Amino acid sequence: MSVYSGIWPVAPTPFHEDGSVDYEGMKRVIDCMVDQGSDGICILANFSEQFLISDEERRRLTEVSLAHMAGRLPVIVTISHYATQIAVDRARHAKDHGAAMVMMMPPYHGALLKGTAAQTFEQFARVGEVGLPIMVQDAPLSGATLPVPLLVRMAKEIENVSYFKMETPFAADKLAALIEAFSSCQRDFNSLASSFKLAKVSSSLAKRSLLAASFSFFSAVRSISSCMIWRSSWSISVGIESSSIRSRAADSSMRSIALSGKNRSVM
């Protein structure tokens, strides 16, 4: 299994004035991120406004993005869903079209429907059977808690659980706990969110790694206690000719993509 590192920006989803997905614009977004020297990209994430995209749009975006990338960089496809079978089907679709990895949050729907620890484990195990590496997205947006013992069990017992993206408050403390828990493991576990290896690390090295962690999983991602800030050093409008990327979100305060053409999101 490949070990990934470096800077992996989340690709925003471009929309036309009428709210339809701009698939040609998506190709230009991908080209822009390749040209900027990214090590890989992630599509259909929360920053991509995946919660506003229909199943058919998601399917087509996956296929268009992976076909246009054409192996130039590895691609993570986000597949989160409350229903296990849908998450599995999304993972299979991503694999069939050349994805390098899938990313998923624990199962949840709305504010109150959340999977138990056992249900979360089962869903990740089922997706793991598809045969792609899995990045566990530990994000407050889901409202579901992923305690360290559960993450450790998932990493030990589900072969394809390989990476963690930590977005929780006090992420550094949680990462330190994970490092300590993994210190006796025989497998290597990597966190692109912190850019250091979680397994086979001595206590002193773990401390130094934690202090030196860059928290640069996505494009200039900065982890600031309880929030993640996505910042892009380039104007996306350059990558999609002269048009601005438009958000489908109805409320301008909810827009994850500024209409000025700058890619900025604070969660």
N, C-alpha and C positions, 0 to 999 in steps of 0.2 A: 504494500500500500504506500502511495506517495505521501511524503510529509510536506505540508504546505506552510509557507510563511510569507511575510511581506505585507504589502498594502493592497487590500481588496475593496475597492469602492462599491457601494450599493448603487446600482443603476436606477435612476428615476425613470418613471414611465411618462413619455410625452403624450399629450392629448391635442386634438384639433380644437378649433373654436367651438364646435358643436358638442364637444365632450367625448367624441369617439377616439379610440386609441390611434395614435400616429405610428404605424408600424415602420414606415420608412424613417421617421424620426428616431425610432428605437435603434435602428441600424447605425445612425449617425452618432447617437449617444455611446454605443459600444465602440465605434471607431475612435471617438474622442478619448475614451478611457484607455484604450490600447495605446494610442499615440502619446498619452501622458505617462506611460511607463508603469502602469499598474501590473501587479503580479497575478491578478485574477479579478473576477468581478462576481457580484451577487445580484440576482434578479428576483423580482416579485416579493421583495421584503416589505416591511411596514413603511419604510421610507419611499418605496416604489408605489405606495398607495394600493397595495394588494387587496385591501379590504373594500375597495371600490371597483374592483375588476371582476367581470363575470367569468364563469367557468370557461366559456368558449374563448374569451379574450385571453385568459390565463394560458390556455392550451396553445393558442396561436403565438402569444408572446414568447413562450418557452421554445417553440419550434423555430420561430423567426430568429430569436436571439442566438440560439445554439448553432443554427445553420450559418448565420452571418459571422459568428465568431470563428467558425471553421477550424477549431483547434488552436487558434493563436494564443489563447489564454484559457486556463481552467475556469469553469463557471459553476457557482453554487446556485441551486434553484430552491427557493423557499416553498415548502409544501404544507405548512401548518393547516390543520383542520380539526374540528371537534370529533368528527367521525373517523375512526381508525381506517376503515376500508377506503375512504376517499384519500386520506393521507398516503396509504399504500399505493393506490392507483396513480396518484401524482408522482410518487417516487419512481414507479415503473416507467411512467411516461418520460420523466426527466432522464432516467438511465437510457432508455431506448433512443433518445435524441442526443446523447453524448455528454450529459452533465458529469462533472467531476465529483460532486458532493451535493447533498441536500441539507437544508437547514429547517428546523421546526421548533416551535414553541410547544409546551405541554398542552394537552387538549383543554379547550375552554370555549364557552359561547356566552357572550354578554358578561354581565357582572356577577352572576350567581352560579352558572353552570361550569363547574371545573372538575377535571378528572382527579380521582384520588391518586395516591402514590402508586397503588397497584395498577390502576388503569393507565396512568402515565407510563409506567414501566412496560406494560403490555403493548401500548401503542408504539413505543420506540422499538421494542423487540420485533414487532410485526414489520415495521418499516425496515429494520435492519436486515430482515430476510431477503429484501430486494437486492442487496449486494453493493450498495453505495455507502461511502463514509457519511456519517451523520454529524452535523454540528448542532448541539443542543443550545437553543436560544433561551437564555434565562432572562426574560424581559418582564418588567412590571406591567406592561400592557395586558398581558394575559390574566393578571390577577391571581395566577396559580403559583403556589410556593414550591420551589425545588430545593429542599434541604440538602446539605452536603452529603449525608449518608445515602440519600437516594441517588445523587449524581455519582457517587463512588460505586454504588451497586450497579448502576447502568453501565458505567465504563468498564467494570470488571466482567460483567456477565453478558453484555450485548457487544458482540465482536466489532460491529461497525460504529458504535458510539466512539468518536475519535477526537472531537473538538468541542470547546465550550465558548459561547459568546456571552460574556457577563455584562448585564446592563442594570443590575440591581443596585440599590443604595448600598454603600460600603462594599463595593465590588472588590477592593483590594483585600479586605478582611476575609471575604469569602474565598478569594483565590488563595490566600495564605492557608486557609483551612483545607482547601483541596490539595495543595502541595503537600501539606503534612500528612493528609490521609493517603495520598498516592505514594508516599516515600518508600513504602514497603512493597509496592506492586512490581510485577515483572514486565508489564507492558509499558510502552511509551504512550503518554497522553499529551496532546499538544493543545494549547489554547491560542488561537490566532488573536483573540481579543487582548491578550497580554504579551504575546510574542515571546513566550518562554516555555520550556518543556515542563510538564507537571510530574513526570515520573522519573525515578532514578536520580533524584536530586537530593544531595545532602542537606542537612538543616541549615548550615552556614551558607551554602550556595543558594538555597531557596530564599533566604533573607536577602542576599545580594540581588538575586534575580527579581524579587518583588520590588526592591527599591529602584531597580533599573528598568522596570517594565515600561514599555513605550505606549501601551494602550493605543496602538495604531492599526487596529484590524481593518477598519474601513478608511476611506480617504480622509486623512488627517483627523481621525476620530480621537477625541479627548474624553476621557472618563473623569467626570467631576462629581464625586460622591454620588448624588442621587440622579444624575442625568447624563445622557450621552449627547454630544453635539457633533453633527455631521457638518464638515466644512469643505468646500471644494475650492481649490486654488485657481481654478479656471472658470471662465464663463461658459456655461453649457450652450448658450446661444451660438458660440463659435462652432460647436460640434454639430449643430443642427441648422446650419446656414444662419439666417438672420432672425429666425422666429424664436419666440420665447417658449419654454416648456410651460404648459398650462395644467393647472391642477383640476381634477374632477370634483374635489371637495366643494360643497355648496357654501359653506361658511369660510370666509377668507381667513379667519383666525385659526382654522384647522388645516390650512394648506401646508403641505410639507415641502412644496416646491415654490419658491418665490417667483412671481411673474416677471421680475426684473431680469430673469435669465440666470441668476445666481442660484446655486444649489445649496440651500441651507435648511436645516431642520433641527429643532430643539425638542427633545422628548423628556 
